[in-house]
Amino acid sequence: MGKVYLVGAGPGDPDLITIKALKCIQKADIILYDRLVNKKLLDSAKKDATFVYCGKLPKCHTMKQETINHLLVKFAKQGKVVTRLKGGDPLVFGRGAEEAEVLVQHGILFEIVPGITSGIAAPAYAGIPVTHRDLGSSFAVVTGHGPKGMPTNINWSSLTGIDTLLVYMGIGHLSEICHQLILHGKSADTPIALVNWGTTTKQRTVTGTLASIVEKAKIEGIENPSMIVIGEVVRLRDKLAWFEESNSVENDLVLARESV
């Protein structure tokens, strides 16, 4: 009997992977990886490792979850070391718990290796802290996407008292999210940021308010993957933004070198 590692690959920047996660990649016979996993991480795998792509887009799944579960069990029963590589953290909207339950049912050994989740990392790379002594002493993570669209079991009234809201997979329902928050008591002037492709070289950030962000997102062409950050902490971006500016400087230097 083999063993399965349910591993968080981090939010996109390959340097943000943990040492333990990297070791799991290096020793794996089989690696099942998701769409948002940085492909550079796969370069650390053994030369004879087998890669299985399990990427998912909204309304377009390369592989059904049931098939992924089946493969984890199948390869482990073949005596393989299997690394299930997920973007961010495997237990934060990553269905890692569901996969672990299946492994338990089949008596397969497994370990869960936490990863840096995009809800914390993407705002940080955009210059937005999720907490601040003066602006935010609480935060909550919420999914903006359910099995058949926007989740219907979210208690919006309970979220309006949270200082900072971090919404995963919510761009497709951005208008409804803003509407629900305003309807349940959030000010329409509450700051909001959309961090697209957070922590990667493609990162872009658009800010606005609950009242204005939907139109701004359309104008800027913001799509998934994007993290939604809602709260007064967003106002700190103007002062603390660092990553996109440093990327711009680095790109200018590359262009200057290429033109010489």
C-alpha atoms as a printed R data frame, in Angstrom:
    type eleno elety resid chain resno       x      y       z
1   ATOM     1    CA   MET     A     1   0.000  0.000   0.000
2   ATOM     2    CA   GLY     A     2   1.307  3.408  -0.929
3   ATOM     3    CA   LYS     A     3   0.662  6.783   0.651
4   ATOM     4    CA   VAL     A     4  -1.061  9.999  -0.417
5   ATOM     5    CA   TYR     A     5   0.065 13.522   0.436
6   ATOM     6    CA   LEU     A     6  -2.618 16.236   0.157
7   ATOM     7    CA   VAL     A     7  -0.376 19.220  -0.429
8   ATOM     8    CA   GLY     A     8  -0.923 22.963  -0.592
9   ATOM     9    CA   ALA     A     9   1.231 24.485  -3.352
10  ATOM    10    CA   GLY     A    10   0.681 28.077  -2.239
11  ATOM    11    CA   PRO     A    11  -0.970 30.973  -4.054
12  ATOM    12    CA   GLY     A    12   1.082 31.147  -7.264
13  ATOM    13    CA   ASP     A    13   4.537 32.510  -6.513
14  ATOM    14    CA   PRO     A    14   6.661 29.314  -6.544
15  ATOM    15    CA   ASP     A    15   8.933 30.746  -3.831
16  ATOM    16    CA   LEU     A    16   6.002 30.624  -1.389
17  ATOM    17    CA   ILE     A    17   5.834 26.837  -1.278
18  ATOM    18    CA   THR     A    18   6.773 25.250   2.046
19  ATOM    19    CA   ILE     A    19   9.814 23.036   2.500
20  ATOM    20    CA   LYS     A    20   7.615 20.063   3.411
21  ATOM    21    CA   ALA     A    21   5.460 20.545   0.325
22  ATOM    22    CA   LEU     A    22   8.551 20.645  -1.870
23  ATOM    23    CA   LYS     A    23   9.774 17.374  -0.348
24  ATOM    24    CA   CYS     A    24   6.428 15.788  -1.197
25  ATOM    25    CA   ILE     A    25   6.864 16.817  -4.824
26  ATOM    26    CA   GLN     A    26  10.420 15.495  -4.929
27  ATOM    27    CA   LYS     A    27   9.560 12.011  -3.645
28  ATOM    28    CA   ALA     A    28   6.280 11.459  -5.482
29  ATOM    29    CA   ASP     A    29   5.788  8.709  -8.046
30  ATOM    30    CA   ILE     A    30   2.509 10.288  -9.162
31  ATOM    31    CA   ILE     A    31   1.550 13.975  -8.987
32  ATOM    32    CA   LEU     A    32  -2.057 15.018  -9.504
33  ATOM    33    CA   TYR     A    33  -2.024 18.803  -9.858
34  ATOM    34    CA   ASP     A    34  -4.606 21.566 -10.239
35  ATOM    35    CA   ARG     A    35  -4.899 24.460 -12.689
36  ATOM    36    CA   LEU     A    36  -3.594 27.160 -10.354
37  ATOM    37    CA   VAL     A    37  -0.454 25.270  -9.327
38  ATOM    38    CA   ASN     A    38   2.642 27.021 -10.684
39  ATOM    39    CA   LYS     A    39   4.101 24.615 -13.243
40  ATOM    40    CA   LYS     A    40   7.651 25.546 -12.188
41  ATOM    41    CA   LEU     A    41   7.081 23.465  -9.063
42  ATOM    42    CA   LEU     A    42   6.813 20.337 -11.196
43  ATOM    43    CA   ASP     A    43  10.442 20.805 -12.255
44  ATOM    44    CA   SER     A    44  11.415 19.550  -8.789
45  ATOM    45    CA   ALA     A    45   9.807 16.150  -9.359
46  ATOM    46    CA   LYS     A    46  11.701 12.937 -10.066
47  ATOM    47    CA   LYS     A    47  12.571 12.343 -13.723
48  ATOM    48    CA   ASP     A    48  10.311  9.299 -13.859
49  ATOM    49    CA   ALA     A    49   7.387 10.868 -12.021
50  ATOM    50    CA   THR     A    50   3.987 10.737 -13.707
51  ATOM    51    CA   PHE     A    51   1.911 13.937 -13.927
52  ATOM    52    CA   VAL     A    52  -1.887 13.943 -14.005
53  ATOM    53    CA   TYR     A    53  -3.620 17.264 -14.719
54  ATOM    54    CA   CYS     A    54  -6.834 17.776 -12.735
55  ATOM    55    CA   GLY     A    55  -7.535 21.407 -13.606
56  ATOM    56    CA   LYS     A    56 -10.937 22.976 -13.164
57  ATOM    57    CA   LEU     A    57 -12.499 26.105 -14.619
58  ATOM    58    CA   PRO     A    58 -15.951 27.426 -13.748
59  ATOM    59    CA   LYS     A    59 -18.429 25.222 -15.649
60  ATOM    60    CA   CYS     A    60 -15.525 23.294 -17.232
61  ATOM    61    CA   HIS     A    61 -13.875 20.505 -15.251
62  ATOM    62    CA   THR     A    62 -11.058 18.600 -16.938
63  ATOM    63    CA   MET     A    63 -11.654 15.786 -14.487
64  ATOM    64    CA   LYS     A    64 -14.620 15.141 -12.202
65  ATOM    65    CA   GLN     A    65 -13.928 14.994  -8.473
66  ATOM    66    CA   GLU     A    66 -15.099 11.387  -8.386
67  ATOM    67    CA   THR     A    67 -12.444 10.507 -10.964
68  ATOM    68    CA   ILE     A    68  -9.746 12.267  -8.941
69  ATOM    69    CA   ASN     A    69 -10.808 10.332  -5.846
70  ATOM    70    CA   HIS     A    70 -10.676  7.088  -7.810
71  ATOM    71    CA   LEU     A    71  -7.157  7.791  -9.089
72  ATOM    72    CA   LEU     A    72  -5.843  8.607  -5.618
73  ATOM    73    CA   VAL     A    73  -7.105  5.274  -4.352
74  ATOM    74    CA   LYS     A    74  -5.963  3.358  -7.441
75  ATOM    75    CA   PHE     A    75  -2.382  4.650  -7.406
76  ATOM    76    CA   ALA     A    76  -2.020  4.256  -3.638
77  ATOM    77    CA   LYS     A    77  -3.191  0.644  -3.862
78  ATOM    78    CA   GLN     A    78  -0.472  0.099  -6.477
79  ATOM    79    CA   GLY     A    79   2.080  1.028  -3.813
80  ATOM    80    CA   LYS     A    80   2.825  4.472  -5.251
81  ATOM    81    CA   VAL     A    81   3.750  7.635  -3.395
82  ATOM    82    CA   VAL     A    82   1.060 10.051  -4.549
83  ATOM    83    CA   THR     A    83   1.181 13.825  -4.150
84  ATOM    84    CA   ARG     A    84  -2.116 15.613  -4.690
85  ATOM    85    CA   LEU     A    85  -0.944 19.161  -5.404
86  ATOM    86    CA   LYS     A    86  -3.507 21.907  -4.851
87  ATOM    87    CA   GLY     A    87  -3.302 25.663  -5.221
88  ATOM    88    CA   GLY     A    88  -3.247 27.549  -1.926
89  ATOM    89    CA   ASP     A    89  -4.179 25.367   1.041
90  ATOM    90    CA   PRO     A    90  -5.852 21.961   0.503
91  ATOM    91    CA   LEU     A    91  -8.457 22.549   3.215
92  ATOM    92    CA   VAL     A    92  -9.484 26.112   2.303
93  ATOM    93    CA   PHE     A    93 -12.109 25.581  -0.403
94  ATOM    94    CA   GLY     A    94  -9.793 22.963  -1.902
95  ATOM    95    CA   ARG     A    95 -11.897 19.817  -1.346
96  ATOM    96    CA   GLY     A    96  -8.954 18.272   0.486
97  ATOM    97    CA   ALA     A    97 -11.197 17.033   3.285
98  ATOM    98    CA   GLU     A    98 -13.424 15.207   0.795
99  ATOM    99    CA   GLU     A    99 -10.414 13.439  -0.686
100 ATOM   100    CA   ALA     A   100  -9.109 12.564   2.778
101 ATOM   101    CA   GLU     A   101 -12.483 11.014   3.653
102 ATOM   102    CA   VAL     A   102 -12.258  8.758   0.605
103 ATOM   103    CA   LEU     A   103  -8.744  7.676   1.578
104 ATOM   104    CA   VAL     A   104  -9.953  6.816   5.078
105 ATOM   105    CA   GLN     A   105 -12.753  4.701   3.608
106 ATOM   106    CA   HIS     A   106 -10.180  2.651   1.708
107 ATOM   107    CA   GLY     A   107  -7.695  2.383   4.559
108 ATOM   108    CA   ILE     A   108  -5.016  4.401   2.761
109 ATOM   109    CA   LEU     A   109  -2.354  6.303   4.681
110 ATOM   110    CA   PHE     A   110  -2.264 10.036   4.019
111 ATOM   111    CA   GLU     A   111  -0.834 13.304   5.261
112 ATOM   112    CA   ILE     A   112  -2.167 16.834   4.895
113 ATOM   113    CA   VAL     A   113   0.454 19.481   4.148
114 ATOM   114    CA   PRO     A   114  -0.918 23.013   4.655
115 ATOM   115    CA   GLY     A   115  -0.111 25.734   2.152
116 ATOM   116    CA   ILE     A   116  -0.253 29.526   2.104
117 ATOM   117    CA   THR     A   117  -3.793 30.403   1.085
118 ATOM   118    CA   SER     A   118  -4.515 33.076  -1.513
119 ATOM   119    CA   GLY     A   119  -6.926 34.844   0.855
120 ATOM   120    CA   ILE     A   120  -3.959 35.992   2.911
121 ATOM   121    CA   ALA     A   121  -1.209 36.082   0.278
122 ATOM   122    CA   ALA     A   122  -2.945 37.882  -2.585
123 ATOM   123    CA   PRO     A   123  -3.985 40.875  -0.433
124 ATOM   124    CA   ALA     A   124  -0.471 41.013   1.082
125 ATOM   125    CA   TYR     A   125   1.087 41.161  -2.400
126 ATOM   126    CA   ALA     A   126  -1.389 43.917  -3.243
127 ATOM   127    CA   GLY     A   127  -0.344 45.930  -0.180
128 ATOM   128    CA   ILE     A   128  -3.502 45.111   1.770
129 ATOM   129    CA   PRO     A   129  -3.223 43.571   5.264
130 ATOM   130    CA   VAL     A   130  -6.220 41.473   6.259
131 ATOM   131    CA   THR     A   131  -5.938 42.789   9.831
132 ATOM   132    CA   HIS     A   132  -4.794 46.111  11.288
133 ATOM   133    CA   ARG     A   133  -4.997 47.486  14.821
134 ATOM   134    CA   ASP     A   134  -6.955 50.545  13.707
135 ATOM   135    CA   LEU     A   135  -8.869 49.252  10.689
136 ATOM   136    CA   GLY     A   136  -9.573 45.562  11.110
137 ATOM   137    CA   SER     A   137  -9.533 43.271  14.127
138 ATOM   138    CA   SER     A   138 -11.508 40.460  12.483
139 ATOM   139    CA   PHE     A   139 -11.658 38.744   9.113
140 ATOM   140    CA   ALA     A   140 -13.704 35.975   7.521
141 ATOM   141    CA   VAL     A   141 -13.215 33.793   4.458
142 ATOM   142    CA   VAL     A   142 -16.210 33.079   2.255
143 ATOM   143    CA   THR     A   143 -16.734 31.146  -0.948
144 ATOM   144    CA   GLY     A   144 -18.412 33.007  -3.778
145 ATOM   145    CA   HIS     A   145 -19.083 29.887  -5.824
146 ATOM   146    CA   GLY     A   146 -21.191 26.840  -5.051
147 ATOM   147    CA   PRO     A   147 -21.968 23.608  -6.925
148 ATOM   148    CA   LYS     A   148 -24.659 25.295  -9.005
149 ATOM   149    CA   GLY     A   149 -23.677 28.951  -8.889
150 ATOM   150    CA   MET     A   150 -23.614 31.311  -5.957
151 ATOM   151    CA   PRO     A   151 -23.935 29.566  -2.554
152 ATOM   152    CA   THR     A   152 -27.378 29.953  -1.009
153 ATOM   153    CA   ASN     A   153 -26.396 29.094   2.573
154 ATOM   154    CA   ILE     A   154 -24.288 32.184   3.312
155 ATOM   155    CA   ASN     A   155 -25.524 34.190   6.298
156 ATOM   156    CA   TRP     A   156 -24.920 37.660   4.870
157 ATOM   157    CA   SER     A   157 -26.256 39.489   7.913
158 ATOM   158    CA   SER     A   158 -23.603 37.835  10.102
159 ATOM   159    CA   LEU     A   159 -20.838 38.938   7.741
160 ATOM   160    CA   THR     A   160 -21.662 42.640   7.773
161 ATOM   161    CA   GLY     A   161 -20.112 42.971  11.244
162 ATOM   162    CA   ILE     A   162 -16.793 41.427  10.159
163 ATOM   163    CA   ASP     A   163 -14.096 44.027   9.476
164 ATOM   164    CA   THR     A   164 -12.485 42.272   6.498
165 ATOM   165    CA   LEU     A   165 -14.154 39.828   4.132
166 ATOM   166    CA   LEU     A   166 -12.101 37.595   1.842
167 ATOM   167    CA   VAL     A   167 -14.196 36.074  -0.933
168 ATOM   168    CA   TYR     A   168 -12.786 33.187  -2.953
169 ATOM   169    CA   MET     A   169 -14.053 32.342  -6.467
170 ATOM   170    CA   GLY     A   170 -16.540 35.185  -6.434
171 ATOM   171    CA   ILE     A   171 -15.883 37.243  -9.574
172 ATOM   172    CA   GLY     A   172 -18.673 35.553 -11.502
173 ATOM   173    CA   HIS     A   173 -21.141 36.623  -8.792
174 ATOM   174    CA   LEU     A   174 -19.559 39.958  -7.872
175 ATOM   175    CA   SER     A   175 -22.728 41.961  -8.500
176 ATOM   176    CA   GLU     A   176 -24.844 39.710  -6.264
177 ATOM   177    CA   ILE     A   177 -22.187 39.666  -3.517
178 ATOM   178    CA   CYS     A   178 -22.098 43.464  -3.403
179 ATOM   179    CA   HIS     A   179 -25.890 43.632  -3.512
180 ATOM   180    CA   GLN     A   180 -26.293 41.188  -0.609
181 ATOM   181    CA   LEU     A   181 -23.769 42.994   1.571
182 ATOM   182    CA   ILE     A   182 -25.384 46.388   0.991
183 ATOM   183    CA   LEU     A   183 -28.855 44.865   1.486
184 ATOM   184    CA   HIS     A   184 -27.786 43.468   4.872
185 ATOM   185    CA   GLY     A   185 -26.201 46.651   6.199
186 ATOM   186    CA   LYS     A   186 -22.752 47.223   4.687
187 ATOM   187    CA   SER     A   187 -22.232 50.780   3.481
188 ATOM   188    CA   ALA     A   188 -22.192 51.173  -0.288
189 ATOM   189    CA   ASP     A   189 -18.990 53.171   0.216
190 ATOM   190    CA   THR     A   190 -17.145 50.215   1.792
191 ATOM   191    CA   PRO     A   191 -13.767 49.815   0.036
192 ATOM   192    CA   ILE     A   192 -13.215 46.689  -2.044
193 ATOM   193    CA   ALA     A   193 -10.264 45.321  -3.998
194 ATOM   194    CA   LEU     A   194 -10.049 42.647  -6.697
195 ATOM   195    CA   VAL     A   195  -6.625 40.990  -6.862
196 ATOM   196    CA   ASN     A   196  -6.311 39.125 -10.154
197 ATOM   197    CA   TRP     A   197  -3.671 36.366 -10.444
198 ATOM   198    CA   GLY     A   198  -2.339 37.288  -6.991
199 ATOM   199    CA   THR     A   199   1.381 36.753  -6.215
200 ATOM   200    CA   THR     A   200   2.207 36.001  -9.866
201 ATOM   201    CA   THR     A   201   3.854 38.196 -12.495
202 ATOM   202    CA   LYS     A   202   0.373 38.693 -14.011
203 ATOM   203    CA   GLN     A   203  -1.024 40.252 -10.825
204 ATOM   204    CA   ARG     A   204  -3.391 43.198 -11.260
205 ATOM   205    CA   THR     A   205  -5.412 44.979  -8.598
206 ATOM   206    CA   VAL     A   206  -8.557 47.056  -9.087
207 ATOM   207    CA   THR     A   207 -10.095 48.974  -6.194
208 ATOM   208    CA   GLY     A   208 -13.412 50.710  -5.693
209 ATOM   209    CA   THR     A   209 -16.448 50.545  -3.426
210 ATOM   210    CA   LEU     A   210 -19.327 48.105  -3.130
211 ATOM   211    CA   ALA     A   211 -21.305 50.537  -5.260
212 ATOM   212    CA   SER     A   212 -18.717 51.061  -8.004
213 ATOM   213    CA   ILE     A   213 -16.619 47.888  -8.282
214 ATOM   214    CA   VAL     A   214 -18.867 45.927 -10.644
215 ATOM   215    CA   GLU     A   215 -18.551 48.538 -13.376
216 ATOM   216    CA   LYS     A   216 -14.820 48.933 -12.763
217 ATOM   217    CA   ALA     A   217 -14.313 45.170 -13.015
218 ATOM   218    CA   LYS     A   218 -16.057 45.147 -16.387
219 ATOM   219    CA   ILE     A   219 -13.967 48.039 -17.688
220 ATOM   220    CA   GLU     A   220 -10.706 46.433 -16.533
221 ATOM   221    CA   GLY     A   221 -11.690 42.967 -17.732
222 ATOM   222    CA   ILE     A   222 -11.122 41.306 -14.356
223 ATOM   223    CA   GLU     A   223 -11.832 37.577 -14.443
224 ATOM   224    CA   ASN     A   224 -10.967 34.480 -12.427
225 ATOM   225    CA   PRO     A   225  -8.755 33.735 -10.643
226 ATOM   226    CA   SER     A   226  -9.253 36.774  -8.438
227 ATOM   227    CA   MET     A   227  -9.454 37.317  -4.703
228 ATOM   228    CA   ILE     A   228 -12.062 39.770  -3.449
229 ATOM   229    CA   VAL     A   229 -11.076 41.821  -0.384
230 ATOM   230    CA   ILE     A   230 -13.723 43.946   1.324
231 ATOM   231    CA   GLY     A   231 -13.132 46.334   4.208
232 ATOM   232    CA   GLU     A   232 -11.389 49.472   5.437
233 ATOM   233    CA   VAL     A   233  -7.977 47.777   5.188
234 ATOM   234    CA   VAL     A   234  -8.219 48.202   1.411
235 ATOM   235    CA   ARG     A   235  -7.508 51.918   1.930
236 ATOM   236    CA   LEU     A   236  -3.925 51.014   2.927
237 ATOM   237    CA   ARG     A   237  -3.108 49.812  -0.575
238 ATOM   238    CA   ASP     A   238  -2.241 53.322  -1.789
239 ATOM   239    CA   LYS     A   239   0.448 53.467   0.892
240 ATOM   240    CA   LEU     A   240   1.643 49.864   1.080
241 ATOM   241    CA   ALA     A   241   1.459 48.563  -2.512
242 ATOM   242    CA   TRP     A   242   4.830 47.041  -3.360
243 ATOM   243    CA   PHE     A   243   4.638 43.981  -5.593
244 ATOM   244    CA   GLU     A   244   3.090 45.319  -8.784
245 ATOM   245    CA   GLU     A   245   5.334 48.383  -8.650
246 ATOM   246    CA   SER     A   246   8.473 46.248  -8.237
247 ATOM   247    CA   ASN     A   247   7.321 44.003 -11.083
248 ATOM   248    CA   SER     A   248   6.900 47.039 -13.302
249 ATOM   249    CA   VAL     A   249  10.430 48.217 -12.511
250 ATOM   250    CA   GLU     A   250  11.860 44.736 -13.181
251 ATOM   251    CA   ASN     A   251  10.025 44.521 -16.520
252 ATOM   252    CA   ASP     A   252  11.351 47.936 -17.537
253 ATOM   253    CA   LEU     A   253  14.897 46.792 -16.725
254 ATOM   254    CA   VAL     A   254  14.458 43.650 -18.812
255 ATOM   255    CA   LEU     A   255  13.189 45.675 -21.770
256 ATOM   256    CA   ALA     A   256  16.077 48.112 -21.401
257 ATOM   257    CA   ARG     A   257  18.622 45.267 -21.421
258 ATOM   258    CA   GLU     A   258  16.999 43.670 -24.464
259 ATOM   259    CA   SER     A   259  17.108 46.933 -26.405
260 ATOM   260    CA   VAL     A   260  20.869 47.421 -25.896
